[in-house]
Amino acid sequence: MKGYDAKFIDELKNKQVVSVKNGAVLGRIDDVEINTDTGNINSVVIFGKNHILGIFGRENDVIIPWNDIEVIG
């Protein structure tokens, strides 16, 4: 299948991400990076947590390559 439909991508957002290595909850999917040439998903993005009241910025985003995703749902 070439690319993904918008409904699938919308359903990915806010799904919880759990590490299969240690069971730690990494956060929820906030965004996806899409290859504009192929329409395929390159990676999912979990935005970094805000520092104190968001005034001092936030932690680095976590970017997970699509090929590293083992299970959805």
C-alpha positions as CSV (number, residue, x, y, z in Angstrom):
1,M,0.0,0.0,0.0
2,K,1.4,3.3,-1.0
3,G,1.0,5.9,1.7
4,Y,-1.6,6.1,4.5
5,D,-5.0,7.7,4.6
6,A,-5.7,10.7,6.8
7,K,-8.0,8.7,9.0
8,F,-5.2,6.2,9.9
9,I,-2.8,9.0,10.7
10,D,-5.4,10.8,12.8
11,E,-6.1,7.6,14.8
12,L,-2.3,7.4,15.6
13,K,-2.3,10.7,17.4
14,N,-2.6,10.5,21.1
15,K,-1.9,6.7,21.2
16,Q,0.2,5.8,24.1
17,V,3.8,4.7,23.4
18,V,5.3,2.0,25.6
19,S,8.8,0.7,25.3
20,V,8.9,-3.0,24.7
21,K,12.3,-3.2,26.3
22,N,11.3,-2.1,29.8
23,G,7.6,-1.3,29.7
24,A,8.2,2.4,30.4
25,V,5.5,4.8,29.1
26,L,7.3,7.3,26.8
27,G,4.2,9.5,26.2
28,R,1.6,9.9,23.5
29,I,2.1,10.4,19.8
30,D,1.9,14.1,19.0
31,D,2.9,14.2,15.4
32,V,4.1,12.0,12.5
33,E,6.8,12.7,9.9
34,I,5.7,11.7,6.4
35,N,7.9,11.2,3.3
36,T,6.3,13.6,0.9
37,D,7.7,11.7,-2.1
38,T,6.2,8.3,-1.1
39,G,3.4,9.3,1.3
40,N,4.8,6.8,3.8
41,I,5.3,7.5,7.5
42,N,9.0,8.0,8.4
43,S,8.6,8.4,12.2
44,V,6.3,9.3,15.0
45,V,7.1,12.2,17.4
46,I,6.4,12.6,21.1
47,F,6.8,16.2,22.1
48,G,9.2,16.8,25.0
49,K,7.7,17.6,28.4
50,N,7.5,21.3,29.4
51,H,9.9,22.5,32.1
52,I,8.5,24.6,34.9
53,L,5.3,26.2,33.6
54,G,6.7,26.0,30.1
55,I,8.7,29.2,30.9
56,F,12.1,27.4,30.6
57,G,11.3,25.6,27.4
58,R,10.8,21.9,27.2
59,E,12.8,18.6,27.0
60,N,13.8,17.3,23.6
61,D,11.2,15.6,21.4
62,V,11.4,11.8,21.1
63,I,11.5,10.7,17.5
64,I,10.8,7.0,16.9
65,P,11.5,5.7,13.4
66,W,8.5,3.9,11.9
67,N,10.6,0.8,11.3
68,D,11.1,0.5,15.1
69,I,7.4,0.3,15.8
70,E,6.4,-3.2,16.7
71,V,2.7,-3.0,17.7
72,I,0.0,-0.5,17.3
73,G,-3.1,-0.5,19.5
